[in-house]
């Protein structure tokens, strides 16, 4: 679902680069492969571990705000509301 990002010449060199699975909650919300996750419900995210830990406090069906930097926006922050799917479907269990 995500991978630690690394320095890139055309984008940010921190946080989590997302690769969406078809039909995932993130894809349904508009988050795309290559978007860089920087916040979950107002809390900064600096690693995939932080994101997974943060998501543990939510249940399937709850809505969270995810802030990403997208290549399409020149890596400016955009906020998405995501209705969470199950942890099992996301590969988190």
C-alpha positions in Angstrom: 0.0 0.0 0.0 2.8 2.4 0.7 6.6 2.6 0.7 9.1 4.9 2.3 10.0 7.5 -0.3 13.5 8.5 -1.1 15.1 11.6 -2.5 13.7 12.4 -5.9 14.7 15.2 -8.3 11.1 16.1 -9.1 9.4 15.9 -5.7 9.6 15.8 -1.9 12.3 13.7 -0.3 10.4 12.6 2.8 7.3 10.9 4.1 5.4 8.1 2.5 4.8 7.6 -1.2 1.5 5.9 -1.8 0.7 3.2 -4.4 -3.0 2.6 -4.6 -4.6 -0.7 -5.0 -7.6 -0.9 -7.3 -10.8 -0.4 -5.4 -9.1 0.7 -2.2 -10.6 3.3 0.1 -7.8 5.7 -0.8 -8.4 5.3 -4.5 -12.1 5.8 -4.1 -11.3 9.1 -2.3 -9.0 10.3 -5.1 -5.6 9.6 -3.8 -3.3 8.3 -6.6 -0.2 6.2 -6.9 2.8 8.4 -6.2 1.0 10.8 -3.9 3.1 11.5 -0.8 1.2 11.2 2.5 2.2 13.9 5.0 -0.7 14.0 7.5 -3.4 11.8 9.0 -6.2 13.6 10.7 -3.9 16.6 11.5 -0.9 14.5 12.7 2.3 14.6 10.7 3.3 11.3 9.2 7.0 10.6 8.6 7.1 6.8 8.0 4.9 3.9 7.0 5.0 2.7 10.6 3.6 6.0 11.8 0.8 5.8 9.3 -0.1 2.2 10.2 0.0 3.0 13.9 -2.2 6.0 13.4 -4.8 4.0 11.5 -5.1 1.5 14.3 -7.2 3.9 16.2 -9.9 3.9 13.6 -12.5 1.4 12.5 -13.7 0.4 9.0 -16.3 2.9 7.9 -14.9 5.9 9.8 -13.9 9.0 7.8 -10.4 10.4 8.2 -8.6 13.4 6.6 -5.4 12.5 4.7 -3.1 15.3 3.5 -1.0 14.4 0.5 1.4 16.1 -1.8 0.6 15.2 -5.4 2.8 15.3 -8.4 -0.1 16.8 -10.4 -0.2 19.9 -8.0 3.6 20.4 -8.1 3.7 18.7 -4.7 1.4 21.2 -3.0 -0.6 19.8 -0.2 -4.1 18.5 -0.9 -6.6 17.2 1.6 -8.8 14.1 1.0 -11.6 12.7 3.1 -11.2 8.9 3.2 -13.8 6.4 4.4 -11.7 3.6 5.7 -12.1 0.1 4.5 -11.2 -3.0 6.5 -7.6 -3.5 7.8 -7.6 -7.0 6.2 -8.6 -5.6 2.8 -5.8 -3.1 3.1 -3.2 -5.7 4.1 -2.8 -4.3 7.7 -3.9 -7.4 9.6 
